Amino acid sequence: MYDYLIVGAGFAGSVLAERLANGLGKKVLICDTRPHIGGNAYDHYNDDGILIHKYGPHIFHTNSQDVFDYLNKKIGPSEQTAYVEKGADEADKTYADTSKLRRAIGFAPDTSMQDGLEKFVDWFKHYK
């Protein structure tokens, strides 16, 4: 018997499943039509040791100058990165309402933007 069923093993589904299992000790069944996790960001090494991006290159998007500057400072700029001003149809700010998540499963995010970026940089440098 499972506590939760999560349909979709892309970024959102995989992270939610991991947080429920490791963060809250829940038993989680995650289902996807693909034979791997990670959604379109899935990659693997072929028999020759070459890293293959099965669904194309991984692209990071942000319209936050602070996030862009921080990552470039910590990871280093490349010819593949560029800051693009937000489009006219994009919101200036968003405010995630996690109250339903908290009520449903008792989970409330507690990582600040700064801490999250630092953890991402550490992870990126480790796996780069």
TORPA-4810 file (N, C-alpha, C, O; in nm, 3 decimals):
<nodes>
NODE_1_0.084_-0.118_0.000_0.000_0.000_0.000_0.089_0.125_0.000_0.190_0.131_0.070_M
NODE_2_0.050_0.221_-0.079_0.126_0.346_-0.090_0.049_0.460_-0.024_-0.074_0.460_-0.019_Y
NODE_3_0.124_0.556_0.026_0.062_0.675_0.082_0.024_0.773_-0.029_-0.076_0.844_-0.019_D
NODE_4_0.107_0.776_-0.137_0.084_0.871_-0.245_0.114_0.807_-0.379_0.206_0.726_-0.392_Y
NODE_5_0.036_0.844_-0.478_0.060_0.808_-0.617_0.090_0.938_-0.690_0.011_1.032_-0.686_L
NODE_6_0.205_0.943_-0.758_0.242_1.061_-0.835_0.255_1.018_-0.980_0.329_0.926_-1.013_I
NODE_7_0.180_1.085_-1.065_0.182_1.055_-1.208_0.271_1.157_-1.276_0.241_1.277_-1.277_V
NODE_8_0.380_1.110_-1.332_0.475_1.196_-1.401_0.606_1.203_-1.325_0.608_1.247_-1.210_G
NODE_9_0.715_1.159_-1.388_0.846_1.154_-1.323_0.940_1.261_-1.377_1.062_1.243_-1.378_A
NODE_10_0.883_1.374_-1.423_0.966_1.487_-1.464_1.019_1.557_-1.340_1.019_1.501_-1.231_G
NODE_11_1.065_1.681_-1.357_1.122_1.754_-1.243_1.024_1.762_-1.127_1.058_1.724_-1.015_F
NODE_12_0.904_1.811_-1.151_0.810_1.834_-1.042_0.772_1.703_-0.973_0.776_1.694_-0.850_A
NODE_13_0.736_1.603_-1.051_0.696_1.475_-0.993_0.808_1.408_-0.917_0.786_1.354_-0.809_G
NODE_14_0.928_1.410_-0.974_1.043_1.347_-0.909_1.079_1.416_-0.778_1.106_1.349_-0.678_S
NODE_15_1.079_1.548_-0.779_1.112_1.623_-0.657_1.006_1.600_-0.550_1.039_1.577_-0.433_V
NODE_16_0.880_1.607_-0.589_0.773_1.585_-0.491_0.781_1.444_-0.432_0.768_1.427_-0.311_L
NODE_17_0.803_1.345_-0.516_0.815_1.207_-0.467_0.933_1.192_-0.371_0.920_1.129_-0.266_A
NODE_18_1.045_1.251_-0.406_1.163_1.243_-0.319_1.138_1.311_-0.186_1.175_1.258_-0.081_E
NODE_19_1.075_1.429_-0.188_1.049_1.503_-0.064_0.950_1.427_0.024_0.967_1.421_0.146_R
NODE_20_0.847_1.370_-0.037_0.751_1.292_0.041_0.818_1.171_0.105_0.796_1.141_0.222_L
NODE_21_0.900_1.100_0.026_0.963_0.978_0.075_1.072_1.009_0.178_1.069_0.958_0.289_A
NODE_22_1.167_1.091_0.140_1.282_1.116_0.229_1.255_1.223_0.333_1.311_1.219_0.443_N
NODE_23_1.171_1.319_0.299_1.143_1.427_0.394_1.037_1.392_0.496_1.043_1.435_0.611_G
NODE_24_0.938_1.314_0.452_0.826_1.283_0.541_0.809_1.134_0.571_0.718_1.094_0.644_L
NODE_25_0.897_1.051_0.513_0.889_0.908_0.538_0.769_0.839_0.478_0.727_0.734_0.526_G
NODE_26_0.713_0.896_0.373_0.595_0.838_0.308_0.636_0.735_0.204_0.746_0.742_0.148_K
NODE_27_0.548_0.641_0.177_0.570_0.542_0.072_0.503_0.595_-0.054_0.382_0.621_-0.055_K
NODE_28_0.581_0.612_-0.162_0.535_0.680_-0.282_0.551_0.589_-0.404_0.655_0.526_-0.422_V
NODE_29_0.449_0.585_-0.485_0.456_0.518_-0.615_0.454_0.628_-0.721_0.360_0.708_-0.726_L
NODE_30_0.558_0.631_-0.804_0.564_0.731_-0.911_0.557_0.659_-1.044_0.630_0.562_-1.068_I
NODE_31_0.469_0.706_-1.131_0.445_0.640_-1.260_0.471_0.738_-1.374_0.442_0.857_-1.364_C
NODE_32_0.527_0.686_-1.481_0.552_0.765_-1.600_0.548_0.671_-1.719_0.577_0.552_-1.706_D
NODE_33_0.513_0.724_-1.835_0.512_0.640_-1.955_0.653_0.612_-2.005_0.676_0.515_-2.078_T
NODE_34_0.748_0.696_-1.967_0.887_0.677_-2.007_0.957_0.584_-1.908_0.917_0.576_-1.792_R
NODE_35_1.060_0.514_-1.953_1.130_0.419_-1.864_1.239_0.484_-1.779_1.335_0.416_-1.740_P
NODE_36_1.227_0.613_-1.749_1.328_0.684_-1.671_1.263_0.803_-1.601_1.152_0.844_-1.634_H
NODE_37_1.336_0.857_-1.503_1.291_0.979_-1.438_1.357_1.098_-1.505_1.448_1.081_-1.586_I
NODE_38_1.313_1.219_-1.471_1.377_1.340_-1.519_1.307_1.409_-1.633_1.347_1.518_-1.673_G
NODE_39_1.203_1.347_-1.688_1.131_1.411_-1.798_1.223_1.443_-1.914_1.308_1.362_-1.951_G
NODE_40_1.206_1.560_-1.972_1.285_1.601_-2.088_1.429_1.635_-2.053_1.510_1.655_-2.143_N
NODE_41_1.462_1.643_-1.925_1.600_1.673_-1.885_1.682_1.544_-1.865_1.797_1.551_-1.820_A
NODE_42_1.625_1.430_-1.898_1.695_1.303_-1.884_1.815_1.297_-1.977_1.807_1.337_-2.093_Y
NODE_43_1.926_1.247_-1.925_2.041_1.219_-2.011_2.107_1.091_-1.961_2.082_1.046_-1.850_D
NODE_44_2.192_1.035_-2.045_2.260_0.910_-2.011_2.389_0.899_-2.092_2.406_0.967_-2.193_H
NODE_45_2.478_0.812_-2.046_2.601_0.787_-2.119_2.580_0.669_-2.214_2.524_0.567_-2.175_Y
NODE_46_2.625_0.684_-2.338_2.615_0.573_-2.432_2.732_0.477_-2.410_2.812_0.497_-2.319_N
NODE_47_2.740_0.374_-2.493_2.845_0.272_-2.477_2.986_0.328_-2.492_3.082_0.268_-2.442_D
NODE_48_3.000_0.441_-2.560_3.131_0.504_-2.580_3.165_0.605_-2.471_3.268_0.672_-2.479_D
NODE_49_3.078_0.618_-2.371_3.103_0.711_-2.262_3.066_0.855_-2.292_3.107_0.946_-2.221_G
NODE_50_2.988_0.875_-2.398_2.946_1.010_-2.436_2.811_1.039_-2.372_2.719_0.958_-2.381_I
NODE_51_2.800_1.156_-2.307_2.675_1.195_-2.243_2.575_1.237_-2.350_2.601_1.330_-2.426_L
NODE_52_2.463_1.170_-2.354_2.359_1.194_-2.454_2.241_1.264_-2.389_2.188_1.217_-2.289_I
NODE_53_2.201_1.377_-2.445_2.081_1.447_-2.401_1.968_1.398_-2.490_1.947_1.451_-2.600_H
NODE_54_1.897_1.299_-2.444_1.798_1.228_-2.526_1.695_1.321_-2.589_1.653_1.298_-2.703_K
NODE_55_1.653_1.424_-2.518_1.547_1.511_-2.568_1.598_1.650_-2.606_1.520_1.745_-2.614_Y
NODE_56_1.726_1.663_-2.630_1.784_1.791_-2.669_1.858_1.854_-2.552_1.857_1.800_-2.441_G
NODE_57_1.923_1.967_-2.577_2.004_2.031_-2.473_1.918_2.083_-2.358_1.802_2.119_-2.376_P
NODE_58_1.979_2.084_-2.240_1.910_2.135_-2.122_1.932_2.285_-2.115_2.046_2.332_-2.120_H
NODE_59_1.827_2.359_-2.104_1.835_2.504_-2.105_1.775_2.557_-1.975_1.665_2.518_-1.936_I
NODE_60_1.849_2.645_-1.910_1.801_2.707_-1.787_1.746_2.844_-1.822_1.813_2.924_-1.887_F
NODE_61_1.624_2.871_-1.778_1.560_3.000_-1.804_1.537_3.073_-1.672_1.496_3.013_-1.573_H
NODE_62_1.562_3.202_-1.673_1.523_3.287_-1.561_1.505_3.429_-1.613_1.574_3.471_-1.706_T
NODE_63_1.413_3.501_-1.553_1.404_3.644_-1.584_1.440_3.726_-1.461_1.404_3.843_-1.449_N
NODE_64_1.513_3.662_-1.370_1.562_3.730_-1.250_1.709_3.765_-1.271_1.793_3.676_-1.280_S
NODE_65_1.738_3.893_-1.278_1.877_3.936_-1.294_1.962_3.889_-1.176_2.078_3.853_-1.193_Q
NODE_66_1.904_3.890_-1.055_1.978_3.845_-0.936_2.019_3.698_-0.948_2.134_3.663_-0.920_D
NODE_67_1.925_3.612_-0.990_1.955_3.470_-1.007_2.061_3.452_-1.115_2.157_3.378_-1.096_V
NODE_68_2.043_3.520_-1.228_2.138_3.510_-1.339_2.278_3.553_-1.296_2.376_3.483_-1.324_F
NODE_69_2.290_3.667_-1.229_2.420_3.717_-1.185_2.485_3.622_-1.085_2.605_3.596_-1.092_D
NODE_70_2.405_3.572_-0.991_2.458_3.481_-0.889_2.514_3.355_-0.954_2.626_3.315_-0.922_Y
NODE_71_2.438_3.293_-1.043_2.485_3.169_-1.106_2.608_3.194_-1.193_2.700_3.112_-1.193_L
NODE_72_2.611_3.304_-1.265_2.729_3.335_-1.346_2.852_3.358_-1.259_2.963_3.321_-1.297_N
NODE_73_2.831_3.418_-1.143_2.944_3.443_-1.052_2.996_3.311_-0.995_3.117_3.291_-0.983_K
NODE_74_2.905_3.221_-0.959_2.945_3.097_-0.893_2.988_2.988_-0.992_3.082_2.913_-0.964_K
NODE_75_2.920_2.978_-1.104_2.947_2.871_-1.201_3.035_2.921_-1.315_3.116_2.846_-1.370_I
NODE_76_3.019_3.048_-1.348_3.096_3.105_-1.458_3.008_3.122_-1.581_2.927_3.034_-1.613_G
NODE_77_3.024_3.234_-1.649_2.944_3.257_-1.770_2.993_3.167_-1.884_3.106_3.118_-1.881_P
NODE_78_2.909_3.148_-1.980_2.949_3.074_-2.100_2.879_3.137_-2.219_2.791_3.222_-2.204_S
NODE_79_2.919_3.094_-2.337_2.856_3.147_-2.457_2.711_3.099_-2.469_2.636_3.146_-2.555_E
NODE_80_2.672_3.005_-2.384_2.537_2.951_-2.390_2.441_3.023_-2.295_2.322_2.989_-2.292_Q
NODE_81_2.489_3.120_-2.219_2.402_3.190_-2.125_2.380_3.333_-2.169_2.470_3.398_-2.223_T
NODE_82_2.262_3.379_-2.146_2.228_3.518_-2.178_2.109_3.558_-2.093_2.015_3.481_-2.076_A
NODE_83_2.114_3.678_-2.041_2.001_3.731_-1.966_1.905_3.796_-2.064_1.947_3.875_-2.149_Y
NODE_84_1.779_3.763_-2.053_1.677_3.819_-2.141_1.573_3.887_-2.053_1.521_3.827_-1.959_V
NODE_85_1.543_4.011_-2.083_1.440_4.083_-2.008_1.308_4.009_-2.018_1.281_3.940_-2.117_E
NODE_86_1.227_4.023_-1.916_1.096_3.956_-1.918_1.009_4.011_-2.029_1.018_4.128_-2.067_K
NODE_87_0.927_3.924_-2.080_0.835_3.964_-2.185_0.718_4.042_-2.129_0.693_4.040_-2.008_G
NODE_88_0.647_4.112_-2.216_0.533_4.193_-2.174_0.423_4.109_-2.110_0.345_4.160_-2.029_A
NODE_89_0.416_3.981_-2.144_0.312_3.894_-2.091_0.354_3.818_-1.965_0.279_3.734_-1.916_D
NODE_90_0.474_3.847_-1.913_0.522_3.779_-1.794_0.499_3.864_-1.669_0.509_3.986_-1.673_E
NODE_91_0.468_3.797_-1.559_0.441_3.865_-1.433_0.569_3.923_-1.375_0.677_3.866_-1.392_A
NODE_92_0.556_4.036_-1.305_0.671_4.094_-1.236_0.713_4.007_-1.118_0.832_3.989_-1.093_D
NODE_93_0.616_3.954_-1.046_0.643_3.870_-0.930_0.537_3.761_-0.924_0.426_3.777_-0.974_K
NODE_94_0.575_3.651_-0.862_0.477_3.546_-0.835_0.486_3.513_-0.687_0.592_3.526_-0.626_T
NODE_95_0.377_3.471_-0.632_0.371_3.436_-0.492_0.310_3.298_-0.481_0.189_3.281_-0.496_Y
NODE_96_0.394_3.198_-0.456_0.346_3.061_-0.446_0.262_3.047_-0.319_0.305_3.083_-0.210_A
NODE_97_0.143_2.993_-0.335_0.058_2.964_-0.221_0.071_2.815_-0.192_0.013_2.732_-0.262_D
NODE_98_0.147_2.782_-0.090_0.170_2.642_-0.057_0.078_2.592_0.054_0.102_2.486_0.112_T
NODE_99_-0.027_2.667_0.084_-0.113_2.628_0.196_-0.185_2.496_0.169_-0.203_2.417_0.261_S
NODE_100_-0.228_2.471_0.045_-0.294_2.343_0.014_-0.196_2.227_0.028_-0.232_2.121_0.079_K
NODE_101_-0.074_2.247_-0.016_0.030_2.145_-0.002_0.054_2.115_0.145_0.066_1.999_0.185_L
NODE_102_0.062_2.219_0.224_0.085_2.203_0.368_-0.031_2.127_0.433_-0.010_2.037_0.514_R
NODE_103_-0.154_2.164_0.397_-0.271_2.096_0.454_-0.280_1.952_0.407_-0.316_1.864_0.486_R
NODE_104_-0.249_1.926_0.280_-0.268_1.793_0.223_-0.163_1.693_0.273_-0.197_1.580_0.305_A
NODE_105_-0.038_1.735_0.279_0.066_1.638_0.312_0.159_1.684_0.424_0.255_1.614_0.458_I
NODE_106_0.132_1.800_0.480_0.213_1.849_0.591_0.350_1.899_0.551_0.438_1.911_0.635_G
NODE_107_0.369_1.930_0.423_0.498_1.979_0.375_0.491_2.127_0.348_0.399_2.176_0.283_F
NODE_108_0.591_2.199_0.397_0.602_2.341_0.370_0.746_2.371_0.330_0.838_2.340_0.406_A
NODE_109_0.767_2.430_0.213_0.904_2.463_0.172_0.969_2.554_0.276_0.905_2.645_0.328_P
NODE_110_1.096_2.529_0.305_1.165_2.612_0.403_1.305_2.652_0.356_1.388_2.693_0.437_D
NODE_111_1.329_2.641_0.228_1.460_2.678_0.172_1.450_2.817_0.110_1.364_2.842_0.025_T
NODE_112_1.537_2.906_0.152_1.537_3.040_0.095_1.592_3.035_-0.046_1.657_2.938_-0.084_S
NODE_113_1.568_3.140_-0.124_1.622_3.148_-0.260_1.774_3.138_-0.256_1.833_3.065_-0.336_M
NODE_114_1.837_3.210_-0.164_1.983_3.208_-0.153_2.035_3.068_-0.123_2.128_3.021_-0.187_Q
NODE_115_1.974_3.001_-0.023_2.018_2.865_0.012_1.994_2.769_-0.104_2.078_2.683_-0.132_D
NODE_116_1.881_2.783_-0.171_1.852_2.697_-0.285_1.952_2.715_-0.398_1.996_2.617_-0.458_G
NODE_117_1.988_2.839_-0.426_2.088_2.865_-0.530_2.224_2.809_-0.491_2.294_2.752_-0.575_L
NODE_118_2.262_2.824_-0.364_2.391_2.770_-0.320_2.394_2.618_-0.331_2.495_2.561_-0.372_E
NODE_119_2.284_2.553_-0.295_2.277_2.407_-0.306_2.282_2.365_-0.453_2.346_2.266_-0.488_K
NODE_120_2.214_2.440_-0.540_2.218_2.410_-0.682_2.361_2.421_-0.736_2.406_2.335_-0.811_F
NODE_121_2.432_2.527_-0.698_2.570_2.547_-0.745_2.658_2.432_-0.697_2.738_2.379_-0.775_V
NODE_122_2.646_2.393_-0.570_2.724_2.281_-0.519_2.695_2.154_-0.598_2.787_2.082_-0.637_D
NODE_123_2.568_2.127_-0.623_2.529_2.009_-0.701_2.586_2.018_-0.842_2.641_1.920_-0.893_W
NODE_124_2.572_2.133_-0.905_2.618_2.150_-1.042_2.768_2.127_-1.054_2.814_2.058_-1.145_F
NODE_125_2.844_2.185_-0.963_2.989_2.168_-0.966_3.029_2.023_-0.942_3.127_1.975_-1.000_K
NODE_126_2.955_1.954_-0.858_2.985_1.814_-0.829_2.960_1.724_-0.950_3.038_1.633_-0.976_H
NODE_127_2.855_1.749_-1.024_2.815_1.662_-1.136_2.856_1.713_-1.273_2.832_1.647_-1.374_Y
NODE_128_2.919_1.831_-1.279_2.957_1.889_-1.408_3.065_1.807_-1.475_3.109_1.841_-1.584_K
</nodes>
